[in-house]
Amino acid sequence: MSTEAPEVDPNVWHRCNSCKKPIAYQAIYWVCNVSTCNRVRTGLRFCSVSCWDAHLPLMNHRESWAEEKKAPSLDEWKKTLAGEDEPKRTRKPKEEKPAEEKKAAPLAPPKILIRRRSE
């Protein structure tokens, strides 16, 4: 078995999920409007509306349409893969409440319930 990585075509951004034709950088492609098809892990991309239409019987969407998108340039794609275009997320520390507010309210005495026999 060969351990070498497959050759990558510098003109191909992705392949159509239906017909496997190449989608070039900065080319028009189509995506499904349904959120489950647009997830990062799923990432369905189609070269034409007819290829998008071919996936509908498999996915059983109730209401859907194809959305036109434009593929990124090679430089934009390299930045995306490197994670440079994503904003850095940082968590804000929780605001600490003053000591007076941290005290729990006094507990009320437990309620006693008496059950009466039904006759």
Secondary structure, DSSP 8 states (H G I E B T S, - for coil): ---S-----TTEEEE-TTT--EEETT-EEEEESSTTTSSTTT---BSSHHHHHHTHHHHT-SS--EEEEE---HHHHHHHHHT-SS------------HHHHS----------------
